[in-house]
Amino acid sequence: MAIEHPYLMFLGDAADQLAAKVANGVRMWRPEWCVGQFRLPGCNADLGLPDMTIEEAAAAGVKTIIVGVANRGGIIPDSWVESLVRGVELGMDVASGLHNKVTEVPAIADAAKANGRKLFDVRHPTRSFDVAKGTKRPGKRLLAVGTDCSVGKMFAALAVEREMLARGMKATFRATGQTGIFIAGDGVSVDAVVADFISGATEWLCPANDEDHWDVVEGQGSLFHASFAGVSMGLLHGSQADALVMCHEPTRTHMRGLPDFPIPDLKECIALNEQCGRLTNPACKVVGVSVNTVALGDAEAKDVLAKIADETGLPTTDTFRYGAGPIVDVL
């Protein structure tokens, strides 16, 4: 069931800009869907959207209130409930990516039932999945993989899709996390799928398609991250990727949240991802490197890109900052 837009971005009482990173991702990639933002007293986040009351949002034609803030514990506090209930009463759906399900907040659930509105807990799958079969299926697939988690895999996948569509290619971004789902309107948050079914869920997410159609699959985690390698492997096997884009953040000295684990060598990371991907697609290969250069100035960023391109022999770009053209050229 797809999430309808336009959206009102609900920021609640977000403590800072980082707490609104989900909403910010949607704002950056789907600005045409974002009508305004709703902030409670004490909110320190700002997306640069018009501030709206719930009533103003309804009058502006908003279809869905997006709970775009990630607070400590991933909960829906009592201070948010009245506003969300009011939105439902005025004819809007509510979508949330928090751990605490919006469907399990009695006042919101009762209002949705009484008013015929839909509630979406995008982090939590609403259907079951089969185990993966590994059977070859038509269509082409690209998966973003990474040297670490949180290195820009979603941004790289969206940039590749944007470049493909600009060239008239057939392409669809396939979301595998809550922010991606808000951007795409649907998808599967694979980090909440039972481990045995991650590959099967990915097969369902990018099924058989036209031979010249590309599914561009959002990546998660890293094969080298001790906490999240499992979901990375499931995506590799279920996507049966023809092409991989290796994503990298060049300023890190260790894996995110794991100070005892160094960042892997790029060539080693490329080789392992190709080896693992070839279990279900013998032709799987890394076709380019997307480097997240947000922490670097322009000159330094371009030096890093040139160095990595020389080291790997692959087209290398910051797909968000400079565009995904060099990678799509290969495809």
C-alpha positions as CSV (number, residue, x, y, z in Angstrom):
1,M,0.0,0.0,0.0
2,A,1.7,3.2,-1.2
3,I,2.1,6.3,0.9
4,E,0.2,9.2,-0.7
5,H,1.8,12.7,-1.1
6,P,2.0,15.6,-0.7
7,Y,3.5,15.4,2.7
8,L,3.6,17.5,5.9
9,M,6.9,16.9,7.6
10,F,6.2,16.4,11.4
11,L,9.3,17.5,13.4
12,G,7.7,17.5,16.8
13,D,10.1,18.8,19.4
14,A,13.3,17.6,17.7
15,A,16.3,18.5,19.8
16,D,18.5,19.3,16.8
17,Q,18.9,19.1,13.1
18,L,20.4,15.6,13.2
19,A,17.3,14.3,15.0
20,A,15.3,15.3,11.8
21,K,17.6,13.5,9.4
22,V,14.8,11.3,8.1
23,A,12.7,14.4,7.2
24,N,15.8,16.1,5.8
25,G,16.5,13.2,3.4
26,V,12.9,13.3,2.1
27,R,13.1,17.1,1.8
28,M,16.3,16.9,-0.3
29,W,15.1,14.2,-2.7
30,R,11.4,14.8,-3.0
31,P,11.0,18.6,-2.4
32,E,8.0,18.7,-4.7
33,W,6.2,16.4,-2.3
34,C,6.9,18.4,0.9
35,V,4.3,21.2,1.4
36,G,5.4,22.3,4.9
37,Q,6.7,21.4,8.3
38,F,5.0,21.2,11.7
39,R,7.0,22.1,14.8
40,L,6.0,22.0,18.4
41,P,7.5,24.4,21.0
42,G,11.1,23.6,21.7
43,C,11.8,22.2,18.3
44,N,15.4,23.0,17.2
45,A,15.2,21.5,13.7
46,D,14.3,23.4,10.6
47,L,14.0,22.1,7.0
48,G,13.5,25.5,5.5
49,L,9.9,24.6,4.6
50,P,6.9,26.9,5.5
51,D,5.7,26.3,9.1
52,M,2.1,25.1,9.1
53,T,-0.5,24.3,11.6
54,I,-2.3,21.0,11.2
55,E,-5.4,22.8,9.9
56,E,-3.3,24.8,7.4
57,A,-1.8,21.6,6.1
58,A,-5.2,20.0,5.6
59,A,-6.4,23.1,3.7
60,A,-3.3,22.9,1.5
61,G,-4.2,19.4,0.4
62,V,-1.7,17.3,2.4
63,K,-2.4,13.6,2.1
64,T,0.1,12.2,4.7
65,I,1.8,13.5,7.8
66,I,5.4,12.1,7.8
67,V,6.8,11.7,11.3
68,G,10.3,12.6,10.2
69,V,12.2,12.8,13.5
70,A,14.2,10.1,15.2
71,N,14.2,10.7,19.0
72,R,15.9,8.7,21.7
73,G,14.3,5.3,21.9
74,G,12.3,5.8,18.7
75,I,9.1,6.5,20.6
76,I,6.0,8.6,20.0
77,P,5.7,10.8,23.1
78,D,2.4,11.9,24.6
79,S,3.2,15.5,23.5
80,W,2.8,14.5,19.8
81,V,-0.4,12.6,20.1
82,E,-2.9,15.4,20.1
83,S,-1.5,16.9,16.9
84,L,-1.4,13.6,15.1
85,V,-4.9,12.8,16.1
86,R,-6.0,16.2,14.8
87,G,-4.4,15.5,11.5
88,V,-6.2,12.2,11.2
89,E,-9.5,13.8,12.0
90,L,-8.9,16.3,9.2
91,G,-8.5,13.6,6.7
92,M,-4.7,13.0,6.6
93,D,-2.9,9.6,6.9
94,V,0.1,9.3,9.2
95,A,3.4,7.5,8.4
96,S,6.2,6.9,10.9
97,G,9.6,5.1,10.8
98,L,10.0,4.9,14.6
99,H,10.4,1.7,16.6
100,N,7.2,2.6,18.5
101,K,4.3,1.8,16.2
102,V,1.9,4.5,15.4
103,T,-0.8,1.8,15.0
104,E,-0.3,0.9,18.6
105,V,-1.0,4.4,20.0
106,P,-4.6,4.0,21.1
107,A,-5.8,7.5,20.5
108,I,-4.3,7.7,17.0
109,A,-5.5,4.2,16.1
110,D,-9.0,4.9,17.2
111,A,-9.1,8.2,15.3
112,A,-7.9,6.4,12.1
113,K,-10.5,3.8,12.4
114,A,-13.3,6.4,13.1
115,N,-12.2,8.5,10.1
116,G,-11.2,5.9,7.6
117,R,-7.6,6.9,7.4
118,K,-4.4,4.8,7.0
119,L,-1.5,4.5,9.4
120,F,1.9,3.3,8.1
121,D,4.7,2.0,10.3
122,V,7.3,1.7,7.6
123,R,10.0,0.2,9.7
124,H,7.8,-2.8,10.4
125,P,6.8,-5.1,7.4
126,T,3.1,-5.7,7.1
127,R,3.4,-8.8,5.0
128,S,5.3,-12.1,5.2
129,F,8.0,-13.1,2.7
130,D,9.2,-16.4,1.3
131,V,12.7,-17.6,1.7
132,A,14.9,-16.7,-1.4
133,K,15.0,-19.0,-4.3
134,G,18.0,-17.5,-6.2
135,T,16.2,-18.3,-9.5
136,K,17.4,-16.0,-12.3
137,R,14.8,-13.4,-13.3
138,P,14.7,-10.9,-16.2
139,G,15.5,-7.3,-15.7
140,K,18.7,-5.6,-14.5
141,R,19.6,-4.6,-10.9
142,L,22.1,-2.3,-9.3
143,L,22.8,-2.4,-5.6
144,A,24.7,0.2,-3.5
145,V,27.2,-1.4,-1.1
146,G,29.6,0.2,1.3
147,T,32.9,0.1,3.1
148,D,30.9,1.1,6.3
149,C,27.3,1.9,7.3
150,S,26.0,5.5,6.9
151,V,28.3,6.4,4.0
152,G,25.7,7.5,1.5
153,K,24.3,4.3,-0.1
154,M,20.8,5.7,-0.3
155,F,22.0,9.0,-1.8
156,A,24.1,7.1,-4.3
157,A,21.2,4.9,-5.4
158,L,18.9,7.9,-5.8
159,A,21.5,9.8,-7.8
160,V,22.0,6.9,-10.1
161,E,18.2,6.5,-10.6
162,R,18.0,10.3,-11.3
163,E,20.7,10.1,-13.9
164,M,19.2,7.1,-15.6
165,L,15.8,8.7,-15.8
166,A,17.3,11.9,-17.2
167,R,18.8,9.8,-20.0
168,G,15.5,8.2,-20.8
169,M,16.4,4.8,-19.3
170,K,13.9,2.6,-17.5
171,A,14.8,2.8,-13.7
172,T,13.1,2.4,-10.4
173,F,14.6,3.2,-7.0
174,R,13.9,0.4,-4.5
175,A,13.8,1.5,-0.9
176,T,15.1,-0.8,1.9
177,G,15.0,1.6,4.8
178,Q,12.5,4.0,6.4
179,T,13.8,7.2,4.8
180,G,14.0,5.6,1.4
181,I,10.4,4.4,1.8
182,F,9.2,7.9,2.5
183,I,11.1,9.0,-0.6
184,A,9.8,6.2,-2.9
185,G,6.4,5.9,-1.4
186,D,6.8,2.2,-0.7
187,G,9.5,-0.4,-0.1
188,V,10.7,-2.8,2.6
189,S,12.7,-1.9,5.7
190,V,14.9,-5.0,5.5
191,D,16.5,-4.4,8.9
192,A,13.2,-5.4,10.5
193,V,12.8,-8.6,8.4
194,V,13.5,-11.9,10.2
195,A,17.0,-12.9,9.1
196,D,16.1,-16.0,7.1
197,F,13.8,-13.9,4.9
198,I,15.9,-10.9,4.1
199,S,17.0,-12.3,0.7
200,G,13.4,-13.3,-0.1
201,A,12.1,-9.9,0.8
202,T,14.7,-8.4,-1.6
203,E,13.6,-10.8,-4.4
204,W,10.0,-9.6,-3.8
205,L,11.1,-5.9,-3.8
206,C,12.8,-6.1,-7.2
207,P,10.9,-8.8,-9.2
208,A,11.1,-9.9,-12.8
209,N,11.0,-6.9,-15.1
210,D,11.7,-5.8,-18.7
211,E,15.1,-6.8,-19.9
212,D,16.2,-3.2,-20.2
213,H,14.8,-2.0,-16.9
214,W,17.1,-1.2,-13.9
215,D,16.0,-1.7,-10.3
216,V,18.3,0.6,-8.3
217,V,18.4,-1.0,-4.8
218,E,19.2,1.0,-1.7
219,G,22.0,-0.7,0.3
220,Q,22.3,-1.2,4.0
221,G,25.3,-1.8,6.3
222,S,28.6,-3.3,5.1
223,L,30.0,-6.8,4.8
224,F,32.9,-5.5,7.0
225,H,30.6,-4.1,9.8
226,A,30.4,-6.6,12.7
227,S,26.9,-5.3,13.6
228,F,25.2,-5.1,10.2
229,A,26.9,-7.5,7.8
230,G,24.0,-9.9,7.9
231,V,21.5,-7.5,6.2
232,S,24.2,-6.5,3.7
233,M,24.7,-10.1,2.6
234,G,20.9,-10.7,2.4
235,L,20.6,-7.7,0.0
236,L,23.5,-9.0,-2.2
237,H,21.9,-12.4,-2.6
238,G,18.3,-11.3,-3.0
239,S,19.0,-8.5,-5.5
240,Q,21.0,-10.8,-7.7
241,A,22.8,-7.6,-8.7
242,D,24.3,-7.2,-12.1
243,A,26.1,-4.0,-10.9
244,L,27.4,-2.8,-7.6
245,V,28.3,0.8,-6.6
246,M,30.9,0.9,-3.8
247,C,30.1,3.7,-1.4
248,H,32.9,5.2,0.8
249,E,33.5,8.0,3.3
250,P,37.2,8.9,3.1
251,T,37.7,10.7,6.4
252,R,36.8,7.9,8.8
253,T,39.4,6.0,10.7
254,H,37.2,3.2,12.0
255,M,33.9,1.5,11.4
256,R,31.0,3.6,12.6
257,G,30.3,2.8,16.3
258,L,33.1,0.2,16.3
259,P,36.5,1.8,17.3
260,D,38.3,-1.5,17.3
261,F,37.5,-2.2,13.6
262,P,39.4,-0.2,11.0
263,I,37.9,0.8,7.7
264,P,38.6,-1.9,5.1
265,D,40.8,-1.5,2.1
266,L,38.8,-0.4,-0.9
267,K,40.1,-3.1,-3.2
268,E,39.5,-5.8,-0.5
269,C,36.0,-4.5,0.0
270,I,35.3,-4.6,-3.8
271,A,36.6,-8.1,-4.1
272,L,34.6,-9.5,-1.2
273,N,31.3,-7.9,-2.4
274,E,31.8,-9.3,-5.9
275,Q,32.6,-12.7,-4.5
276,C,29.5,-12.8,-2.3
277,G,27.2,-11.3,-5.0
278,R,28.3,-14.0,-7.5
279,L,26.5,-16.7,-5.5
280,T,23.3,-15.6,-7.1
281,N,24.6,-13.7,-10.1
282,P,28.0,-14.9,-11.5
283,A,28.2,-11.7,-13.5
284,C,28.0,-9.4,-10.5
285,K,30.7,-6.7,-10.5
286,V,31.5,-3.3,-9.0
287,V,31.1,-0.7,-11.8
288,G,32.0,2.4,-9.9
289,V,32.8,4.1,-6.6
290,S,30.6,6.8,-5.0
291,V,32.6,8.8,-2.4
292,N,30.8,10.9,0.2
293,T,32.9,14.1,0.2
294,V,30.6,16.2,2.4
295,A,33.5,16.8,4.9
296,L,35.9,18.0,2.2
297,G,36.4,21.2,0.3
298,D,36.0,21.1,-3.5
299,A,39.7,20.9,-4.3
300,E,40.4,18.2,-1.7
301,A,37.3,16.3,-2.7
302,K,38.5,16.2,-6.4
303,D,42.0,15.0,-5.3
304,V,40.5,12.2,-3.3
305,L,38.2,11.1,-6.2
306,A,41.2,11.1,-8.6
307,K,43.3,9.1,-6.1
308,I,40.6,6.4,-5.6
309,A,39.9,6.2,-9.4
310,D,43.6,5.6,-9.9
311,E,43.8,3.0,-7.1
312,T,40.7,1.0,-8.2
313,G,40.6,1.6,-12.0
314,L,36.9,2.4,-11.6
315,P,34.9,5.6,-12.4
316,T,34.8,7.5,-9.2
317,T,32.5,10.4,-8.2
318,D,30.5,11.9,-5.4
319,T,27.2,11.0,-7.0
320,F,25.3,13.6,-5.0
321,R,27.8,16.5,-5.3
322,Y,29.0,16.0,-8.8
323,G,26.4,13.6,-10.3
324,A,26.3,9.9,-11.2
325,G,27.2,10.4,-14.9
326,P,30.5,8.6,-14.9
327,I,29.0,5.5,-13.3
328,V,25.9,5.4,-15.5
329,D,28.2,5.8,-18.5
330,V,29.5,2.3,-17.8
331,L,26.0,0.9,-17.7
